[in-house]
C-alpha cells in the first residue's frame, strides 16, 4: 500500500470530479490516499518520499488555476531536488486553445526538472472531445494504480 497525495487545480470543478474518482479507485486498490482541494506546500511535503498525483485544469494562456498557483510556486521556489518523489499528472484542457493542457505540462516539466520520477504517461483530457473527463480518467487511473509500488 502506497501513500498518495492528490493535488487538485480547478476552476469549475472538473478536475475535482476527476480527483474524487481517483481517490475512490486508488483506495479500492488498497492505497492510503489524501485529496487536497486547496493544496499548500506543507501538504506536498508530506508526500515528498511517496506519491503525488496532480490533477489540474488549464486556464487562459496555459495558466494554472488560482487554487494551485501557490503550491506550484512553493515547489518551484522552496523545494528543489525531489529524487524520492514519484508522481503522475492528469491535465485537463481544451484543444481549441493554443496552450492545450498547459498547466499539467508545466507541472510535469517542473517535477522532472527537480528529479522526481513520473509514473506512467501524462494523461491529457480534451474538453472538446470528452465533456465528462472522469470517463477518460478512470481507465488511466486503474492502470496508474497498477504501476505504483507500495
Secondary structure, 3 states (H helix, E strand, C coil): CCEEEEEEECCCCHHHHHHHHHHHHHHHCCCEEEEECCCCHHHHHCCCCCEEEEEECEECCCEECHHHHHHHHHHHHHHCCCCCCEEEEEEEECCCCCCCCHHHHHHHHHHHHCCCEECCCCEEEECCCCCCHHHHHHHHHHHHHHHCCC
